[in-house]
Amino acid sequence: MAESKSPAHREGQRLIREVAGWLSMLGVLIPGLQRFYMGHKRWGWGYLGVGLLVFIPSIPLQILSYTLRAFCLMEGLWILTMTNADFDFRFNRDLIGLEWKSVEGRESQDPEQQLESQLKQGLITRAEYEERRQKIRKIS
């Protein structure tokens, strides 16, 4: 349904889960809008092209088009039911990565300190904290 790595969408701009979900559900009428929003232009054109096959008087092509529209509906429901953390991990990964240096010029923290800070602020759950901490320790 979605690529595992973050696409080259508008540089530094965060994708919003609700917008992506509703655009995907709107794909029942105009397939591919969510793909353009997420920065997957080739997929967007592909969805749009297959979606337009509904106007060709051929039963197999119309079935293909309606199947894609049903897929857009399912993808929209999937996006809308996932948590913001899951959505960010899948589609905003480049914006949530841990960095060694602080953006605001404070003392640099190691990734474990940053994780602990995120946990205290309520940005991540305890399970996410433990999972990411284990990954960091494997790397170190």
DSSP file with accessible surface (Angstrom, degrees, kcal/mol):
  #  RESIDUE AA STRUCTURE BP1 BP2  ACC     N-H-->O    O-->H-N    N-H-->O    O-->H-N    TCO  KAPPA ALPHA  PHI   PSI    X-CA   Y-CA   Z-CA
    1    1 A M              0   0  108      0, 0.0     2,-0.3     0, 0.0    74,-0.0   0.000 360.0 360.0 360.0 -41.9    0.0    0.0    0.0
    2    2 A A        -     0   0   25     73,-0.0     2,-0.1     0, 0.0    89,-0.0  -0.974 360.0-104.5-137.9 151.3    2.7    2.4    0.9
    3    3 A E        -     0   0   54     -2,-0.3     0, 0.0     1,-0.1     0, 0.0  -0.415  24.1-134.9 -71.1 150.3    6.4    2.7    0.4
    4    4 A S  S    S+     0   0   88     -2,-0.1     2,-0.3     2,-0.1    -1,-0.1   0.769  85.6  60.3 -81.5 -23.9    8.6    1.9    3.4
    5    5 A K  S    S-     0   0  157      1,-0.1    -2,-0.1    86,-0.0    85,-0.1  -0.752  97.6 -95.9-105.0 157.3   10.9    4.9    2.9
    6    6 A S        -     0   0   27     -2,-0.3    85,-0.1    83,-0.1    86,-0.1  -0.419  41.8-127.5 -70.7 133.6    9.9    8.5    3.0
    7    7 A P        -     0   0   17      0, 0.0     2,-1.9     0, 0.0    33,-0.1  -0.249  27.2 -98.7 -75.6 169.8    9.3   10.0   -0.5
    8    8 A A        +     0   0   98     31,-0.3     3,-0.2     3,-0.1    31,-0.1  -0.448  66.6 154.3 -86.2  62.8   10.9   13.1   -1.9
    9    9 A H        -     0   0   12     -2,-1.9     3,-0.1     1,-0.2    29,-0.1  -0.166  62.2 -34.6 -77.9-174.3    7.9   15.3   -1.1
   10   10 A R  S >  S-     0   0  119      1,-0.1     3,-2.3     2,-0.1    -1,-0.2  -0.172  84.8 -99.2 -48.4 121.4    8.2   19.0   -0.5
   11   11 A E  T 3  S-     0   0  173      1,-0.3    -1,-0.1    -3,-0.2     3,-0.1  -0.175  97.9  -6.2 -53.3 121.6   11.5   19.4    1.3
   12   12 A G  T 3  S+     0   0   52      1,-0.2     2,-0.5    -3,-0.1    -1,-0.3   0.498  99.5 128.1  75.9   4.2   11.1   19.7    5.0
   13   13 A Q    <   -     0   0   96     -3,-2.3     2,-0.3    -4,-0.1    -1,-0.2  -0.818  56.4-130.2-100.5 130.1    7.3   19.8    4.9
   14   14 A R        -     0   0  114     -2,-0.5     2,-0.3    -3,-0.1    78,-0.1  -0.555  15.6-131.8 -80.6 132.9    5.4   17.4    7.1
   15   15 A L        -     0   0    4     -2,-0.3     2,-0.5    76,-0.1    76,-0.1  -0.612  19.3-133.3 -80.1 143.9    2.6   15.4    5.6
   16   16 A I     >  -     0   0   73     -2,-0.3     4,-2.3     1,-0.1     5,-0.2  -0.877   2.6-145.2-105.2 127.4   -0.7   15.4    7.5
   17   17 A R  H  > S+     0   0   37     -2,-0.5     4,-2.7     1,-0.2     5,-0.2   0.895  97.3  50.6 -57.7 -46.4   -2.4   12.0    8.1
   18   18 A E  H  > S+     0   0   78      1,-0.2     4,-2.6     2,-0.2     5,-0.2   0.897 110.7  48.9 -64.1 -40.3   -5.9   13.3    7.9
   19   19 A V  H  > S+     0   0   60      2,-0.2     4,-2.5     1,-0.2     5,-0.2   0.948 113.1  47.2 -64.0 -46.8   -5.3   15.1    4.6
   20   20 A A  H  X S+     0   0    0     -4,-2.3     4,-2.0     1,-0.2    -2,-0.2   0.914 113.7  49.1 -61.7 -41.7   -3.6   12.0    3.1
   21   21 A G  H  X S+     0   0    0     -4,-2.7     4,-2.2    -5,-0.2    -2,-0.2   0.932 113.3  44.2 -64.9 -45.7   -6.5    9.8    4.3
   22   22 A W  H  X S+     0   0  160     -4,-2.6     4,-2.2     2,-0.2    -1,-0.2   0.874 112.1  52.8 -71.2 -33.4   -9.3   11.9    3.0
   23   23 A L  H  X S+     0   0   44     -4,-2.5     4,-0.6    -5,-0.2    11,-0.4   0.895 109.5  50.4 -64.8 -37.8   -7.5   12.4   -0.4
   24   24 A S  H >< S+     0   0    0     -4,-2.0     3,-0.9    -5,-0.2    52,-0.2   0.917 110.1  48.6 -65.3 -41.7   -7.2    8.7   -0.6
   25   25 A M  H >< S+     0   0   41     -4,-2.2     3,-1.6     1,-0.3    -2,-0.2   0.860 104.8  58.9 -67.3 -31.9  -10.9    8.2    0.1
   26   26 A L  H >X S+     0   0   77     -4,-2.2     3,-2.2     1,-0.3     4,-2.0   0.707  84.2  85.8 -66.8 -15.5  -11.7   10.9   -2.5
   27   27 A G  T <<  +     0   0    0     -3,-0.9    -1,-0.3    -4,-0.6    -2,-0.2   0.612  68.3  77.6 -61.6 -11.6   -9.8    8.5   -4.9
   28   28 A V  T <4 S+     0   0   58     -3,-1.6    -1,-0.3     2,-0.2    -2,-0.2   0.878 111.2  24.9 -63.3 -33.2  -13.2    6.7   -5.3
   29   29 A L  T <4 S+     0   0  122     -3,-2.2    -2,-0.2     1,-0.2    -1,-0.1   0.859 143.4  16.9 -95.1 -46.6  -14.0    9.7   -7.6
   30   30 A I  S >< S-     0   0   83     -4,-2.0     3,-1.0    39,-0.1    -1,-0.2  -0.825  82.6-150.1-130.2  90.5  -10.5   10.8   -8.7
   31   31 A P  T 3  S+     0   0    3      0, 0.0    20,-0.1     0, 0.0    -7,-0.1  -0.294  72.1  34.2 -64.4 143.9   -7.9    8.2   -8.0
   32   32 A G  T 3> S+     0   0    0     15,-0.2     4,-1.9    -8,-0.1     3,-0.3   0.279  71.9 116.7 103.6  -8.7   -4.3    9.2   -7.3
   33   33 A L  H <> S+     0   0   53     -3,-1.0     4,-2.3   -10,-0.3    -9,-0.2   0.904  78.8  51.5 -60.3 -40.7   -4.7   12.5   -5.4
   34   34 A Q  H  > S+     0   0    0    -11,-0.4     4,-2.2     1,-0.2    -1,-0.2   0.860 107.0  54.4 -66.3 -31.7   -3.2   11.0   -2.3
   35   35 A R  H  4>S+     0   0    4     -3,-0.3     5,-2.5     2,-0.2     4,-0.4   0.899 108.5  47.8 -69.8 -39.4   -0.1    9.9   -4.2
   36   36 A F  H ><5S+     0   0   60     -4,-1.9     3,-1.1     3,-0.2    -2,-0.2   0.931 112.0  50.8 -63.9 -43.1    0.4   13.4   -5.6
   37   37 A Y  H 3<5S+     0   0   35     -4,-2.3    -2,-0.2     1,-0.3    -1,-0.2   0.896 110.0  49.7 -61.2 -39.2    0.1   14.8   -2.1
   38   38 A M  T 3<5S-     0   0    0     -4,-2.2    -1,-0.3    -5,-0.2    -2,-0.2   0.501 121.1-107.1 -82.0  -2.7    2.6   12.3   -0.7
   39   39 A G  T < 5S+     0   0   23     -3,-1.1     2,-1.3    -4,-0.4   -31,-0.3   0.541  81.3 127.6  92.2   8.5    5.1   13.1   -3.5
   40   40 A H     >< +     0   0   20     -5,-2.5     4,-2.4    -6,-0.2     5,-0.2  -0.623  26.1 166.1 -96.0  75.6    4.7    9.9   -5.5
   41   41 A K  H  > S+     0   0  137     -2,-1.3     4,-2.6     1,-0.2     5,-0.2   0.885  71.1  51.4 -65.1 -39.2    4.1   11.6   -8.8
   42   42 A R  H  > S+     0   0  228      1,-0.2     4,-2.2     2,-0.2    -1,-0.2   0.930 112.6  46.2 -63.4 -44.1    4.6    8.5  -11.0
   43   43 A W  H  > S+     0   0  139      2,-0.2     4,-3.0     1,-0.2     5,-0.2   0.891 110.8  54.8 -63.0 -39.0    2.2    6.5   -8.9
   44   44 A G  H  X S+     0   0    0     -4,-2.4     4,-2.5     2,-0.2    -2,-0.2   0.933 109.6  45.1 -60.3 -46.1   -0.3    9.4   -9.0
   45   45 A W  H  X S+     0   0  168     -4,-2.6     4,-2.8     2,-0.2    -1,-0.2   0.893 113.2  51.8 -65.5 -37.8   -0.2    9.5  -12.8
   46   46 A G  H  X S+     0   0   37     -4,-2.2     4,-2.7    -5,-0.2     5,-0.3   0.936 111.0  46.6 -62.8 -47.2   -0.6    5.7  -12.9
   47   47 A Y  H  X S+     0   0   15     -4,-3.0     4,-2.6     1,-0.2    -2,-0.2   0.924 114.1  48.6 -59.2 -45.4   -3.6    5.8  -10.5
   48   48 A L  H  X S+     0   0   43     -4,-2.5     4,-1.8    -5,-0.2    -2,-0.2   0.923 111.6  49.4 -63.4 -43.3   -5.2    8.6  -12.5
   49   49 A G  H  < S+     0   0   39     -4,-2.8     4,-0.5     2,-0.2    -2,-0.2   0.936 114.2  43.8 -61.9 -46.6   -4.6    6.8  -15.8
   50   50 A V  H >< S+     0   0   44     -4,-2.7     3,-1.2     1,-0.2     4,-0.2   0.887 110.8  56.7 -66.7 -35.4   -6.1    3.5  -14.6
   51   51 A G  H >< S+     0   0    1     -4,-2.6     3,-1.1    -5,-0.3    -1,-0.2   0.844 101.7  55.9 -63.9 -32.5   -8.9    5.5  -13.0
   52   52 A L  G >< S+     0   0   95     -4,-1.8     3,-1.7     1,-0.2    -1,-0.3   0.620  84.0  84.5 -76.7 -10.1   -9.8    7.0  -16.3
   53   53 A L  G X  S+     0   0   36     -3,-1.2     3,-1.7    -4,-0.5     5,-0.3   0.681  70.4  80.4 -64.4 -14.4  -10.2    3.5  -17.9
   54   54 A V  G <  S+     0   0   18     -3,-1.1    -1,-0.3     1,-0.3    -2,-0.1   0.783  86.3  57.9 -62.9 -23.3  -13.7    3.6  -16.5
   55   55 A F  G <  S+     0   0  161     -3,-1.7    -1,-0.3    -4,-0.1    -2,-0.2   0.527  85.7  91.6 -86.9  -5.5  -14.7    5.7  -19.5
   56   56 A I  S <  S-     0   0   75     -3,-1.7     2,-2.9    -4,-0.2     6,-0.1  -0.799  84.6-125.4 -89.6 128.2  -13.6    3.1  -22.0
   57   57 A P  S    S+     0   0  126      0, 0.0     2,-0.4     0, 0.0    -3,-0.1  -0.338  73.2 112.4 -75.6  66.9  -16.4    0.7  -23.0
   58   58 A S     >  -     0   0   41     -2,-2.9     4,-2.4    -5,-0.3     5,-0.2  -0.962  60.6-146.2-138.8 121.1  -14.5   -2.5  -22.1
   59   59 A I  H  > S+     0   0  114     -2,-0.4     4,-2.7     1,-0.2     5,-0.2   0.910  98.0  50.2 -57.6 -46.7  -15.7   -4.6  -19.1
   60   60 A P  H  > S+     0   0   90      0, 0.0     4,-2.2     0, 0.0    -1,-0.2   0.914 112.6  47.1 -62.2 -38.3  -12.2   -5.8  -18.1
   61   61 A L  H  > S+     0   0   59      2,-0.2     4,-2.3     1,-0.2    -2,-0.2   0.887 112.2  50.1 -69.4 -36.4  -10.8   -2.2  -18.1
   62   62 A Q  H  X S+     0   0   53     -4,-2.4     4,-2.7     2,-0.2     5,-0.2   0.901 109.0  51.8 -68.2 -37.5  -13.8   -1.0  -16.1
   63   63 A I  H  X S+     0   0   98     -4,-2.7     4,-2.4    -5,-0.2    -2,-0.2   0.927 109.8  50.1 -62.2 -42.6  -13.3   -3.8  -13.6
   64   64 A L  H  X S+     0   0   86     -4,-2.2     4,-2.2    -5,-0.2    -2,-0.2   0.928 111.6  48.4 -60.8 -43.4   -9.6   -2.7  -13.2
   65   65 A S  H  X S+     0   0    0     -4,-2.3     4,-2.0     1,-0.2    -2,-0.2   0.926 112.6  46.8 -64.8 -44.9  -10.7    0.9  -12.7
   66   66 A Y  H  X S+     0   0  139     -4,-2.7     4,-2.2     1,-0.2    -1,-0.2   0.858 109.7  55.0 -67.8 -32.2  -13.3    0.1  -10.1
   67   67 A T  H  X S+     0   0   86     -4,-2.4     4,-2.4    -5,-0.2    -1,-0.2   0.922 107.8  49.2 -64.7 -42.7  -10.8   -2.2   -8.3
   68   68 A L  H  X S+     0   0   25     -4,-2.2     4,-2.4     2,-0.2    -2,-0.2   0.906 109.6  52.0 -62.7 -40.2   -8.4    0.6   -8.1
   69   69 A R  H  X S+     0   0   30     -4,-2.0     4,-1.9     2,-0.2    -2,-0.2   0.900 109.6  48.7 -64.8 -38.9  -11.1    2.9   -6.7
   70   70 A A  H  X S+     0   0   51     -4,-2.2     4,-2.5     2,-0.2    -1,-0.2   0.900 109.5  53.4 -65.6 -38.4  -11.9    0.3   -4.1
   71   71 A F  H  X S+     0   0   56     -4,-2.4     4,-2.9     1,-0.2    -2,-0.2   0.905 106.4  52.4 -61.9 -41.1   -8.2    0.1   -3.3
   72   72 A C  H  X S+     0   0    0     -4,-2.4     4,-2.4     2,-0.2    -1,-0.2   0.908 108.8  50.5 -61.6 -40.3   -8.1    3.9   -2.8
   73   73 A L  H  X S+     0   0   71     -4,-1.9     4,-2.3     2,-0.2    -2,-0.2   0.943 112.5  45.9 -62.6 -45.7  -11.0    3.6   -0.4
   74   74 A M  H  X S+     0   0  103     -4,-2.5     4,-2.5     1,-0.2    -2,-0.2   0.902 112.0  51.5 -64.6 -40.0   -9.3    0.8    1.6
   75   75 A E  H  X S+     0   0    0     -4,-2.9     4,-2.7     2,-0.2    -1,-0.2   0.910 108.8  51.7 -64.3 -38.8   -6.0    2.8    1.6
   76   76 A G  H  X S+     0   0    0     -4,-2.4     4,-2.6   -52,-0.2    -2,-0.2   0.925 110.7  47.1 -62.9 -44.1   -7.9    5.9    2.9
   77   77 A L  H  X S+     0   0   88     -4,-2.3     4,-1.7     2,-0.2    -1,-0.2   0.904 111.9  51.6 -63.5 -40.0   -9.4    3.8    5.8
   78   78 A W  H  X S+     0   0   65     -4,-2.5     4,-1.0     2,-0.2    -2,-0.2   0.938 112.5  44.9 -62.0 -45.6   -6.0    2.4    6.5
   79   79 A I  H >< S+     0   0    0     -4,-2.7     3,-0.5     1,-0.2    -2,-0.2   0.918 113.3  49.9 -66.6 -42.1   -4.3    5.8    6.7
   80   80 A L  H 3< S+     0   0   38     -4,-2.6    -1,-0.2     1,-0.2    -2,-0.2   0.791 111.7  48.6 -69.9 -25.7   -7.1    7.3    8.8
   81   81 A T  H 3< S+     0   0  111     -4,-1.7    -1,-0.2    -5,-0.2    -2,-0.2   0.622  92.7  92.2 -90.8 -11.6   -7.1    4.5   11.3
   82   82 A M  S << S-     0   0   16     -4,-1.0     2,-0.1    -3,-0.5   -65,-0.0  -0.429  83.4-105.9 -78.7 158.1   -3.3    4.4   11.9
   83   83 A T     >  -     0   0   76      1,-0.1     4,-2.5    -2,-0.1     5,-0.2  -0.378  25.4-112.7 -77.2 162.3   -1.8    6.5   14.6
   84   84 A N  H  > S+     0   0   74      1,-0.2     4,-2.9     2,-0.2     5,-0.2   0.871 118.8  55.3 -61.6 -36.3    0.1    9.7   14.0
   85   85 A A  H  > S+     0   0   25      2,-0.2     4,-2.4     1,-0.2    -1,-0.2   0.920 109.0  46.3 -63.7 -43.0    3.3    8.1   15.2
   86   86 A D  H  > S+     0   0   76      2,-0.2     4,-2.2     1,-0.2    -2,-0.2   0.916 113.6  49.1 -64.1 -43.5    2.8    5.2   12.6
   87   87 A F  H  X>S+     0   0    0     -4,-2.5     4,-3.2     1,-0.2     5,-0.6   0.936 112.0  48.0 -61.7 -46.0    2.0    7.7    9.9
   88   88 A D  H  X5S+     0   0   22     -4,-2.9     4,-1.8     1,-0.2    -1,-0.2   0.903 110.4  52.5 -61.3 -40.3    5.1    9.8   10.7
   89   89 A F  H  <5S+     0   0   79     -4,-2.4    -1,-0.2    -5,-0.2    -2,-0.2   0.905 118.0  37.0 -63.3 -37.9    7.3    6.7   10.8
   90   90 A R  H  <5S+     0   0   94     -4,-2.2    -2,-0.2    -5,-0.1    -1,-0.2   0.884 135.9  14.6 -80.8 -40.3    6.1    5.6    7.3
   91   91 A F  H  <5S+     0   0    1     -4,-3.2    -3,-0.2    -5,-0.2    -2,-0.2   0.596 129.8  40.8-118.3 -16.0    5.8    9.0    5.5
   92   92 A N  S >X<S+     0   0    1     -4,-1.8     3,-1.4    -5,-0.6     4,-0.9  -0.059  70.8 129.1-119.7  29.9    7.6   11.7    7.6
   93   93 A R  H >>  +     0   0   88      1,-0.3     3,-0.7     2,-0.2     4,-0.7   0.864  68.4  57.1 -58.0 -37.5   10.6    9.6    8.5
   94   94 A D  H 34 S+     0   0   80      1,-0.2    -1,-0.3     2,-0.2     3,-0.1   0.759 108.6  48.3 -68.2 -19.5   13.1   12.2    7.4
   95   95 A L  H <4 S+     0   0   70     -3,-1.4    -1,-0.2    -7,-0.2    -2,-0.2   0.629 112.7  45.3 -95.2 -14.1   11.5   14.8    9.7
   96   96 A I  H << S+     0   0   51     -4,-0.9    -2,-0.2    -3,-0.7    -1,-0.2   0.355  81.5 128.0-110.3   5.7   11.4   12.6   12.9
   97   97 A G     <  -     0   0   44     -4,-0.7     2,-0.3    -5,-0.2    -3,-0.0  -0.210  64.5-109.6 -63.1 150.5   14.9   11.1   12.7
   98   98 A L        -     0   0   55      2,-0.0     2,-0.3     1,-0.0    -1,-0.1  -0.647  36.4-163.1 -80.2 136.8   17.1   11.4   15.7
   99   99 A E        -     0   0  107     -2,-0.3    10,-0.2     1,-0.1    15,-0.1  -0.900  25.1-135.7-122.3 153.0   20.1   13.7   15.3
  100  100 A W  S    S+     0   0  161     -2,-0.3     2,-0.4     8,-0.1     9,-0.4   0.764  90.5  57.3 -77.1 -26.2   23.3   14.1   17.3
  101  101 A K  S    S-     0   0  161      7,-0.2     2,-0.2    -3,-0.0     7,-0.1  -0.865  87.9-116.9-109.9 144.9   23.1   17.8   17.4
  102  102 A S    >   -     0   0   23      4,-0.5     3,-0.9    -2,-0.4     6,-0.1  -0.514  14.4-140.3 -77.1 142.5   20.3   19.9   18.8
  103  103 A V  T 3  S+     0   0  126      1,-0.2    -1,-0.1    -2,-0.2     5,-0.0   0.863  99.4  54.1 -70.9 -34.2   18.5   22.1   16.3
  104  104 A E  T 3  S-     0   0  148      3,-0.1    -1,-0.2     1,-0.1     3,-0.1   0.319 119.1-103.2 -88.1   9.3   18.1   25.0   18.7
  105  105 A G  S <  S+     0   0   68     -3,-0.9     3,-0.1     1,-0.2    -2,-0.1   0.566  75.4 138.1  85.2   5.9   21.8   25.2   19.5
  106  106 A R  S    S-     0   0  148      1,-0.2    -4,-0.5    -5,-0.0    -1,-0.2  -0.199  70.2 -63.6 -71.3 176.1   21.6   23.5   22.9
  107  107 A E        -     0   0  173      1,-0.1    -1,-0.2    -6,-0.1     2,-0.1  -0.323  64.2-103.8 -59.0 143.3   24.2   21.0   24.0
  108  108 A S        -     0   0   82     -3,-0.1     2,-0.3    -7,-0.1    -7,-0.2  -0.440  37.2-154.6 -72.5 143.7   24.1   18.0   21.7
  109  109 A Q        -     0   0   62     -9,-0.4    -1,-0.0   -10,-0.2    -3,-0.0  -0.875  17.8-113.8-114.7 150.8   22.5   15.0   23.2
  110  110 A D    >>  -     0   0   66     -2,-0.3     4,-1.9     1,-0.1     3,-0.6  -0.422  39.7-102.0 -76.7 163.2   23.1   11.4   22.4
  111  111 A P  H 3> S+     0   0   13      0, 0.0     4,-2.6     0, 0.0     5,-0.2   0.843 120.7  57.3 -58.2 -33.6   20.1    9.6   20.8
  112  112 A E  H 3> S+     0   0   53      1,-0.2     4,-2.4     2,-0.2     5,-0.2   0.900 106.8  48.9 -65.7 -37.6   19.1    7.8   24.0
  113  113 A Q  H <> S+     0   0   97     -3,-0.6     4,-2.3     2,-0.2    -1,-0.2   0.895 111.1  50.4 -66.7 -39.1   18.8   11.2   25.8
  114  114 A Q  H  X S+     0   0   26     -4,-1.9     4,-2.5     2,-0.2    -2,-0.2   0.912 110.1  50.2 -63.9 -42.0   16.7   12.4   22.9
  115  115 A L  H  X S+     0   0    0     -4,-2.6     4,-2.4     2,-0.2    -2,-0.2   0.927 110.1  49.8 -60.8 -45.0   14.4    9.4   23.1
  116  116 A E  H  X S+     0   0   82     -4,-2.4     4,-2.5     1,-0.2    -1,-0.2   0.905 110.2  51.2 -61.8 -39.2   14.0    9.8   26.8
  117  117 A S  H  X S+     0   0   41     -4,-2.3     4,-1.9     1,-0.2    -1,-0.2   0.920 109.7  49.6 -63.5 -42.3   13.1   13.5   26.2
  118  118 A Q  H  X>S+     0   0   41     -4,-2.5     5,-2.4     1,-0.2     6,-0.8   0.893 110.5  51.0 -64.1 -37.9   10.5   12.4   23.6
  119  119 A L  H ><5S+     0   0   39     -4,-2.4     3,-1.1     1,-0.2    -2,-0.2   0.936 109.7  49.1 -64.6 -44.6    9.0    9.9   26.1
  120  120 A K  H 3<5S+     0   0  164     -4,-2.5    -1,-0.2     1,-0.3    -2,-0.2   0.845 110.3  51.4 -65.0 -32.6    8.7   12.5   28.8
  121  121 A Q  H 3<5S-     0   0  129     -4,-1.9    -1,-0.3    -5,-0.2    -2,-0.2   0.553 114.8-117.8 -80.9  -7.8    7.0   14.9   26.5
  122  122 A G  T <<5S+     0   0   61     -3,-1.1    -3,-0.2    -4,-0.5    -2,-0.1   0.667  78.6 125.8  81.7  16.6    4.5   12.2   25.5
  123  123 A L  S   <S+     0   0  108     -5,-2.4     2,-0.3    -6,-0.2    -4,-0.2   0.748  75.3  27.5 -79.0 -25.0    5.6   12.2   21.8
  124  124 A I  S    S-     0   0   13     -6,-0.8    -2,-0.2    -9,-0.1     2,-0.1  -0.950  83.4-115.8-134.1 156.7    6.3    8.4   21.8
  125  125 A T     >  -     0   0   81     -2,-0.3     4,-2.5     1,-0.1     5,-0.1  -0.378  33.0-105.8 -84.6 169.2    4.9    5.5   23.8
  126  126 A R  H  > S+     0   0  146      1,-0.2     4,-2.5     2,-0.2     5,-0.2   0.897 121.9  52.1 -61.7 -40.1    6.9    3.4   26.2
  127  127 A A  H  > S+     0   0   71      2,-0.2     4,-2.5     1,-0.2    -1,-0.2   0.920 110.1  47.6 -64.2 -43.5    6.9    0.5   23.7
  128  128 A E  H  > S+     0   0   32      2,-0.2     4,-2.7     1,-0.2     5,-0.3   0.902 110.8  53.4 -63.0 -39.5    8.2    2.8   21.0
  129  129 A Y  H  X S+     0   0   18     -4,-2.5     4,-2.5     1,-0.2    -2,-0.2   0.945 110.9  44.9 -59.6 -49.1   10.8    4.1   23.4
  130  130 A E  H  X S+     0   0   62     -4,-2.5     4,-2.2     2,-0.2    -2,-0.2   0.912 113.8  49.9 -64.4 -41.1   12.0    0.5   24.2
  131  131 A E  H  X S+     0   0  102     -4,-2.5     4,-1.9     1,-0.2    -2,-0.2   0.943 114.6  43.0 -63.6 -47.4   12.1   -0.5   20.5
  132  132 A R  H  X S+     0   0   46     -4,-2.7     4,-2.4     1,-0.2    -1,-0.2   0.870 111.5  55.3 -67.8 -36.0   14.1    2.5   19.4
  133  133 A R  H  X S+     0   0   49     -4,-2.5     4,-2.4    -5,-0.3    -1,-0.2   0.916 107.5  49.6 -63.9 -40.1   16.4    2.3   22.4
  134  134 A Q  H  X S+     0   0  115     -4,-2.2     4,-1.9     2,-0.2    -1,-0.2   0.907 110.4  50.4 -64.7 -40.7   17.2   -1.3   21.4
  135  135 A K  H  X S+     0   0   96     -4,-1.9     4,-1.8     1,-0.2    -2,-0.2   0.914 110.3  49.8 -62.9 -41.2   17.9   -0.3   17.8
  136  136 A I  H  X S+     0   0   20     -4,-2.4     4,-2.4     1,-0.2    -2,-0.2   0.917 109.9  50.6 -65.0 -40.5   20.2    2.5   19.0
  137  137 A R  H  < S+     0   0  130     -4,-2.4    -1,-0.2     1,-0.2    -2,-0.2   0.838 107.5  53.6 -68.4 -30.9   22.1    0.1   21.2
  138  138 A K  H  < S+     0   0  177     -4,-1.9    -1,-0.2     1,-0.2    -2,-0.2   0.884 111.7  45.9 -67.2 -38.2   22.6   -2.4   18.4
  139  139 A I  H  <        0   0  146     -4,-1.8    -2,-0.2    -5,-0.2    -1,-0.2   0.900 360.0 360.0 -70.2 -41.2   24.1    0.4   16.2
  140  140 A S     <        0   0  113     -4,-2.4    -3,-0.0    -5,-0.2    -4,-0.0  -0.139 360.0 360.0 -69.0 360.0   26.4    1.7   19.0
